[in-house]
Amino acid sequence: MPDAERLEKVIMSKQSLDSKVFSLASNLFGFGNTTEKKTEENNIATNIAISLQPEKRIMAIYPAISLDAFSITMDNYRKYISAYNFKTIAENELTEKHNAFVKNFLIENTLTDIQREFSKVFLHKSKLLKPRAYNEQAEAFMKDHGLIIEKKKIQTVKYATELVFQNLLHLYNSQLMKRNEQYMRLRVTAIRPIEEFKINSFLVTALQRNGVTSLDLCKKTVRNHRQRLEECGVFVDYHFSGQNRPVEVHINSEILTVLDLKTSKLTTAENQRVTSEIENVLPDNNENTRTDLNEYQMNENVKNISHDKEFPSVTPFDLFFTRTRACNKEISTSGGAENVKVLNTLSEKLENLIMHPQELAVNLSNHEYNNYRPIDLRILFKEAYSGTMPKESFRELIIQDFFKSISKIYRNSTPFAGSWKKAINFYMQNKFIAFTGDAFNKQSIVDDIHELRWRIEWARKWFVKNSNVNPLFPADYFDMTRKTSKEIGFEYTKVKYSEHLKSKAKYEILKKKREADAVRRKATINHAKKFENEVNRFFKDKTTLPQLYDYVENNLPSEFLEKLPQMILEKSLKMSRKVAFDDDFLQYNLSEF
């Protein structure tokens, strides 16, 4: 090919490498004769492993990475990485020369429309590929469209990756020892391929030595080192099972060395024993029964008050219903529409309900509010948060509404108007007043109305229940210093309201506890069923022993993992008894019965 000859001339004329190094690089990557290339490649360069063949997998009964195995593994790792880096540096030298030729070619020549469009398509489709895969695609592309694409440089493996690899080996040994403990409890002695390495980047960042973090890295950095080890062939058979599960890989058998705790011998891919007792690894059924431990729900008790909710037009008659003489008189004297004053806003309607304290005291002494219905809380909330009524007027409205509601306890007694007037004046001077002498804002006042009305209802029910006890005169009953039960004052209802809140909280706790117990009972039944089903699947050869352990460990509570060996032994004994009974039964002739 003319382009290839021209490229070779440019490279030979501008090469700055040592002659031996360049000869090696050219032999490795497409220049020179094939025989010399193969010889040099076998002596120095390492082939990048992509997957392990079954016959090259390390076999052991109880594999572990002891100190000697760790030392040998790290020596193999350094040799492998050294050869890989040498190969990568030589390859990058050729990549630089190729890119220089492409740049000169693009300067001296004008690309055709086809070359220009196809190069854009190639760059868009291949921009996410790894450097080696990208370069391979570029080679195939340039065979058809000419040398118009620059190649990517391949990164070498840095020294920091060795530290990460050491910590990964420590985690892998912990994983192997955990599996060995499970097999030892079941007395499994069959030789088998070592299991895959499940890499969790968070565990690498959490490793500590003597209370100090081993590697001060983030999870993203650990993933980058893992990907570099995959590119160079240290990790093979990469398998991604989802973002909630660890990545599964195998360590290159040319690097890894393990100690078989059963035979106390170091095992590698070259000296491993061969046996026909290899367990069948069945594929996963992709059934995701994983329990998310990080799921939880926060419940908040928040009052959401809508300011935009529309309320019907309110008049004094709509706000409360009384069967008093004054109200009946007002209704009877109301004439046509021309005699009715139309109130424009809700604030004006509420403010019109406020009367003089003396008039209120007289009405209270005349029992005109025995059937009084309090103002709707929704209307008060609307006024408090979006109304135009002054806070002093709003406070007076709430106090008068309070006395009208509490007057029901005096249904069977006749307190004087003066006593009512003293109580009203006392509340106007002390209720909903800050230490500065200013009235509370309307939002704070309206938040206390629910408590106030609950206390009114409790007091009314108490006097109905204790009909032989008459309430004190209003001036004495509403005295804020009467706080004990023996003094029979309204302030004692605060204690009862506090008890009500505590009992309500206890009820909520008890309710949540019962709901949690119900969920726990259902979960226990469900877990027991899953546990039994998975054990049955194991005895039906639908899953392997490691898969059974992983399922129980990841999806069921810890007590099921402790019960698993005993469950397997009991199931095995039951099946063996059944087989023995069938054999004894078959030795008899049916004619004998």
KEKOLTOR-837883 format. One line per 4 residues: number of its first residue (from 1); for each residue y, z, x of C-alpha. Coordinates in steps of 0.001 Angstrom, whole numbers, plus 500000, padded with zeros to 6 digits. Each point is the difference from the previous one (the first is absolute). Layout:
NUM> Y/Z/X  ...
END
This chain:
1> 500000/500000/500000  503433/499109/501460  501634/503211/498752  497342/502170/501609
5> 500323/498160/503339  503760/500360/499900  499684/503720/499202  497619/500491/502921
9> 502415/498244/502394  502918/502148/498877  497967/503172/500368  498716/499067/503446
13> 503492/499069/501200  501696/503195/498750  497253/502623/500337  500981/503148/501862
17> 496680/501844/499868  497784/500635/502958  497593/497108/500447  496899/502140/499400
21> 501447/501626/496902  501105/496671/498584  496652/498458/500774  498317/502808/498077
25> 502415/499700/497048  499674/496237/499839  496226/500231/500080  500003/502590/497242
29> 502303/498206/497603  499171/496367/500028  500853/498567/503444  497506/499165/502719
33> 496279/499325/499796  497803/501821/497516  497510/501448/502503  502654/501798/502020
37> 501618/501237/496809  496755/501585/498767  499347/501651/503379  503428/501619/500201
41> 499890/501062/496365  496685/501785/500436  501204/501772/503152  503434/501204/498922
45> 501090/499217/496464  498636/501824/496996  499128/498407/496698  501861/501503/497069
49> 497449/501477/497619  500517/499363/496318  496862/501477/498468  496880/501800/501137
53> 496630/498419/499418  497413/502366/498485  497853/499859/503132  503001/501060/502134
57> 500799/503108/497977  499383/503308/501761  496995/501816/498526  499647/503786/500017
61> 498667/502853/497900  502776/502559/500452  502776/498164/501905  502847/501932/501596
65> 502711/499302/502570  499437/502664/502642  502134/500475/503123  497781/497673/502045
69> 499927/497411/497224  503769/500279/499641  500509/499485/503740  497753/496919/500078
73> 501654/498595/496884  503470/500349/501507  498843/498329/503244  498624/497089/497986
77> 503224/499870/498015  502166/499772/503129  497852/497231/501483  500070/498080/496746
81> 503773/500362/499560  500664/499066/503629  498073/496748/499613  501639/499333/496644
85> 503520/500560/501362  499298/497713/502983  498860/497284/497654  502991/500536/497708
89> 502526/499821/502852  498491/496750/501236  500014/498617/496478  503640/500989/499520
93> 500903/498121/503203  498579/496842/498502  501747/500755/496712  503366/500222/501775
97> 499452/496661/501703  498891/498444/496731  503102/501300/498225  502227/498711/502811
101> 498492/496549/499658  500437/500082/496208  503680/500937/500363  500613/497154/502452
105> 498112/497606/497773  502088/500968/496962  503221/499538/502004  499055/496596/501339
109> 498414/498651/496807  500907/499894/496337  497342/501112/497556  499026/497786/497130
113> 500459/501151/496432  496260/500591/499683  499871/502131/503155  503043/501988/498927
117> 498717/500750/496500  496448/500760/501107  501237/502357/502721  502033/501927/497392
121> 496952/500285/497766  497852/501170/502908  502491/502661/501093  500315/501302/496449
125> 496239/500216/499426  499138/501460/503415  502842/502467/500563  497860/503017/499014
129> 497030/499124/502211  499122/501972/503114  500980/498298/503287  496497/498776/500881
133> 499321/498644/496523  503472/498461/499963  499417/498259/503322  496658/498644/498802
137> 501641/498591/496890  502783/498565/502155  497456/498233/502234  498352/498409/496984
141> 503386/498993/498590  501202/498427/503252  496894/497847/500274  501210/498096/496944
145> 503795/500222/500305  500743/500310/503719  501185/502835/502239  502882/501197/497825
149> 499023/503630/499252  500571/502922/502347  497253/502564/500418  500296/503767/499725
153> 499496/502381/502884  497112/502440/499745  500738/503641/500637  497994/501877/502569
157> 498503/503419/499308  502384/502681/501294  499098/503309/501586  501070/501968/496895
161> 497199/498378/498016  497482/501755/502261  501322/503400/498880  499687/498991/496357
165> 496468/498728/500636  499025/503360/501524  501189/501839/496901  498183/497507/497805
169> 496789/500706/501908  500484/503706/499305  500305/499302/496266  496983/497697/500122
173> 497936/502738/501634  501047/502427/497245  498878/497464/497415  496643/499491/501727
177> 499378/503746/500342  500756/500531/496335  497448/497351/499078  497482/501460/502477
181> 500282/503393/498329  499159/498436/496650  496991/498156/501403  498753/503100/501819
185> 500084/502021/496790  497840/497318/498380  497745/499736/503100  500580/496253/500282
189> 498634/498723/503329  500017/496230/499475  501846/497993/502627  502878/498031/498520
193> 503140/498091/501015  502997/502225/500557  502370/499997/497074  503361/498295/499888
197> 503147/501783/501158  502326/500944/497123  503535/500037/501396  502671/502048/498270
201> 503315/499620/501813  501308/503280/498582  497183/501976/501642  500958/498539/503384
205> 503569/501238/499611  498747/503437/498862  497720/500662/502991  501003/503087/501976
209> 498982/501592/503283  500658/503716/500409  502442/499896/497108  501950/497036/501415
213> 499939/496503/498511  497797/497770/502130  502004/496800/499446  503501/500073/498559
217> 499621/496720/498125  500568/498789/496483  497340/498329/497858  501573/496572/500453
221> 499714/500270/503793  496340/500991/499724  499348/496974/497782  501671/497735/502556
225> 497738/501340/502774  496964/499571/497764  500951/496380/499308  500422/499380/503731
229> 496490/501369/500600  498705/497675/497293  501701/497004/501608  498496/500701/503405
233> 496494/500582/498600  499601/503748/500534  499731/500449/496225  497849/497506/498116
237> 498738/499491/496440  503294/501035/498439  499645/500912/496315  502841/500965/497652
241> 498929/501843/496825  503412/500729/498484  503110/501979/500792  498439/503287/498866
245> 497003/499700/502334  499782/499958/503794  499522/496784/501935  496426/499427/501209
249> 499269/498474/503430  497276/499993/502650  500657/500653/503666  498872/497197/502286
253> 496481/500818/501209  500955/498832/503513  502433/502917/500150  498503/502812/497928
257> 497401/502404/501362  498534/502842/497915  497637/502900/500594  496993/500282/497713
261> 499693/503724/499265  496374/499516/498975  498863/498513/503330  502870/501307/502194
265> 500413/496505/501455  503096/497868/500375  499681/496897/497847  501744/496657/500363
269> 499382/496533/498630  497911/499099/503091  497648/502989/500274  499549/500868/496319
273> 496532/500350/498561  498659/497428/497598  498360/501139/496778  499068/498395/496727
277> 501014/503057/497979  503456/498776/499152  501351/501169/496689  501327/497433/497558
281> 503752/500155/499545  500714/498934/496466  503391/498568/499039  502519/502143/498177
285> 500278/499353/496285  503806/500189/500293  500108/502703/497364  503069/502060/500756
289> 499363/503528/498793  502356/501610/502448  501867/503049/498800  503655/499942/500893
293> 500803/503503/501226  503618/499216/500421  500415/499551/496045  502066/502665/498337
297> 502525/500266/497085  503232/502031/499798  501079/501153/496515  503575/501099/499507
301> 501448/501588/496897  503383/498336/499751  502259/499779/497019  501031/496414/499468
305> 502954/499779/497680  501070/496597/498791  503735/499566/499678  499669/496668/498280
309> 497913/501143/497061  501859/499494/496762  500225/502808/497455  500882/499647/496330
313> 503410/500962/498786  500264/503772/499739  501973/502026/497503  500113/503791/499586
317> 497502/499663/497155  497643/497921/502170  500057/502523/502831  498823/502981/498002
321> 498872/500843/496530  501166/503103/498179  499761/501097/496442  503152/502065/500133
325> 502735/500074/497440  502526/498517/502402  497852/496983/500810  499099/499410/496376
329> 503627/500179/499087  500943/497514/502701  497341/497586/498831  500896/500290/496357
333> 503699/499453/500631  499426/496944/502131  501164/497000/498073  500069/496284/500695
337> 500178/498225/503285  503777/500297/500111  499758/503815/500310  497499/499937/502920
341> 501371/500175/503528  498159/497640/502327  499324/501536/503425  499973/497418/502731
345> 498121/501730/502808  497163/502468/500392  502234/502366/501962  502488/500197/497127
349> 497205/500705/497515  498657/502838/502133  503431/501430/500686  500683/500054/496268
353> 497093/502461/499604  501813/502700/501991  501654/502594/497758  502202/503019/500602
357> 498028/503060/501216  501277/502125/497113  498870/497416/497458  496610/499800/501697
361> 499646/503802/499937  500766/500096/496285  497485/497253/499259  497352/501803/502046
365> 500570/503258/498135  499667/498083/496715  496540/498642/501042  501160/496400/499741
369> 497769/498879/502890  496666/501487/498982  498502/496489/499788  502008/498478/502812
373> 498478/497091/501939  501240/499764/503624  501673/496897/501383  497546/497404/501262
377> 499403/500350/503730  500177/496235/500493  503545/499974/498666  501005/502857/502286
381> 498470/498270/503022  501834/496799/499152  503275/501874/499750  499372/501968/503202
385> 499297/496931/502122  502164/497310/498419  502378/501673/497549  503736/500687/500245
389> 500017/503517/498583  501634/502599/502349  497582/502458/501561  501821/503009/498477
393> 499634/498534/496511  496369/499100/500698  499305/503574/501139  501579/501406/496833
397> 497950/497595/497857  496740/501158/501629  500893/503696/499568  500847/499531/496323
401> 496787/498024/499496  498142/502902/501636  501450/502628/497627  499299/497828/496972
405> 496361/499687/501089  499482/503687/500860  501525/501161/496710  496585/499542/498347
409> 498827/503352/501373  502678/501712/497841  498673/498509/496787  499071/503455/498662
413> 502994/501925/501383  503763/499902/499460  501940/500276/503280  503773/500010/499687
417> 502180/497087/501038  501670/502190/502631  496695/500568/501777  499363/496258/499999
421> 503506/499398/501330  499428/502418/502907  496743/498265/500931  501641/496549/499837
425> 502935/501117/502154  497628/501615/502522  497981/496788/500372  503149/497894/500255
429> 501152/502187/502882  496683/500167/501909  497579/497224/498960  499890/496784/502074
433> 502858/501233/502210  499953/499643/503800  501181/502739/502353  503261/498072/500395
437> 500713/500364/496292  499455/496313/499211  497489/498747/497473  496745/498408/501112
441> 499910/496242/499919  498412/498482/496934  496830/498909/501812  499242/503569/501116
445> 500624/501366/496520  497772/497489/498251  497150/500735/502428  499928/503643/498786
449> 499896/499179/496285  496216/499616/499898  499521/503480/501472  502590/501477/497646
453> 498349/498551/496907  496546/501149/501114  501347/503561/500338  501614/499794/496541
457> 496693/498959/498450  498110/502767/501833  502488/502617/498745  499743/498710/496429
461> 496183/500150/500057  500066/503492/501513  502186/501399/497212  497841/498259/497387
465> 496909/501591/501529  501674/503415/500308  501646/500075/496587  500500/503767/500162
469> 502464/499555/502900  503507/498831/499172  502104/498255/502658  503003/501830/501382
473> 503495/498978/499058  500952/496724/501720  502495/501721/502310  497147/502187/501315
477> 497084/497554/499724  501732/497334/502119  501114/502503/502634  498872/498457/503319
481> 499199/503412/501494  497120/500602/497548  497204/498464/502094  496982/502197/499216
485> 497630/499893/497059  500935/503473/498800  503677/499098/499739  499233/497179/497537
489> 502591/497584/501357  500024/496224/500107  500088/499987/503818  496420/501304/500038
493> 498872/496590/498773  500665/498730/503544  496978/501979/501160  497858/498449/497292
497> 501205/496537/500907  499037/500595/503644  496554/501140/498856  499777/496871/497876
501> 500733/497798/503009  497396/501812/502096  497344/499685/497313  500872/496343/499591
505> 499650/499467/503740  496650/501815/499971  498859/497809/497149  500985/496880/501914
509> 498131/501258/503060  496948/500827/497891  500189/496601/498340  500174/498220/503349
513> 497136/502129/501301  497815/499081/497047  500857/496344/500432  499209/500236/503715
517> 496689/501726/499233  499130/497241/497557  500831/497334/502573  497991/501884/502625
521> 496981/500271/497714  500096/496303/499209  500483/499158/503674  497042/502188/500992
525> 497772/498285/497465  501248/496616/501142  499544/500844/503687  496470/501284/499422
529> 499118/496778/498206  501478/497871/502784  498175/502083/502599  496652/499564/498271
533> 500539/496277/499450  500884/499398/503638  496931/501905/501226  497822/497952/497645
537> 501566/496806/501365  499073/501141/503498  496339/500506/499052  500005/496578/498341
541> 501123/498432/503313  503316/498911/498515  502039/501898/502582  499509/501380/503491
545> 500120/503585/501176  503403/499640/501749  501413/498373/496897  498613/502854/497892
549> 501637/502602/502254  503300/498117/500031  500023/499704/496221  499292/503695/499444
553> 502519/501059/502641  502834/497756/498804  499526/500122/496236  498448/503357/499107
557> 500906/503661/500662  498816/501617/503219  497252/502051/498331  498131/496796/499144
561> 499921/499039/503677  498369/503354/500784  497424/499444/497250  499161/496462/501112
565> 497257/500795/502595  498237/502365/497596  500301/497456/497200  498458/497273/502161
569> 497113/502253/501057  499265/501072/496419  500128/496412/498820  497671/498928/502811
573> 497476/502744/499174  500082/499096/496323  499355/496350/500767  497195/500853/502435
577> 498285/502208/497369  500237/497189/497495  498429/497537/502435  497211/502474/500842
581> 499266/500565/496308  499778/496261/499386  497549/499611/502900  497789/502841/498715
585> 500009/498528/496520  498999/496531/501168  496888/501241/501806  498355/500763/496651
589> 498386/497385/497816  501383/499755/496494  496462/499939/498605  499496/503587/501154
593> 502480/501246/497445
END
